[in-house]
Amino acid sequence: MRHQLRMSALCTFAITILVAALFVGGCTKTASQLVVAQVEINSTSSNLPQAAANAVFPAATLNASGGVGLFTWAITQGALPTGLALSSTGVISGTPTQSGAFSFTVTATDEQGRSATANLTVTINPSIASVSTTSGSVGGGTTTTGTVTLASAALFPAPVALGSNNAVASVPATVTVATGATTANFTITTTAVAATVQVTITATYGPAKTTPLAVNPAAALSVNLTNSPLYYSQGDTGDTYKLTVSNPASGVPTTGAVTVTEIPPSGLTVTAMAGGAEACGCARWGRLAAHAATF
């Protein structure tokens, strides 16, 4: 017959009792045999969390079934990465300082010395090495690109947490470095400012890394006139009068319109040039033609 016996307040397990009746000298005697279930480890590699180097590992508890009483756990082959340890109660915890896939064998032993083993693997991603921006400064109201870089190629998708210490520059909550890649880009969006604001962009995966970003205000455009030659004479041909518009603020794009309002004499033409300039080809003495162009 089979009974469910509670052996202690800490552990309940199934046993099988085999009962045999013996008749000796007219008396009945009984004998019994206790059969204990075999020890089995239930944890697998898929049960173990994935983590980043130099970050606290989410504690994982190994478990087993069968046997008698509590289990004592030990690593009997291989090793965990530096910084992680397995306790005798089966808890893997710590802060790994190495990245890679680490294979090891665990043994669970019950109070009667019965044991079982299992081969497990824990995978640790490389931590972040740096965060940077395309330019150290940007015009308010524009966008720029940021880049996170891991110490080596990701072994599984690595979600890097992002942050900004000032609302004038906003970033997404995370950016993910794909498996096999070392970098990922993200967009930094800024708002218009009246004066330069220094912002710190932070990226965290394992440790935290930062990079500075200056958000600059819009500035008055500067206009530069270039004559070649310096003076013109009636009948000259092939000469140019160039007007160049630029923005002195670093990282601020030059956009807008140039309008030429004078009425040109016959033979004078105005042509838009790449980069925000106007050129006048002079066939006779005169003024710039009425003309408008955007750049």
Order of alpha helices (4+ residues) and beta strands (2+ residues): beta-beta-beta-beta-beta-beta-beta-beta-beta-beta-beta-beta-beta-beta-beta-beta-beta-beta-beta-beta-beta-beta-beta-beta-beta-beta-beta
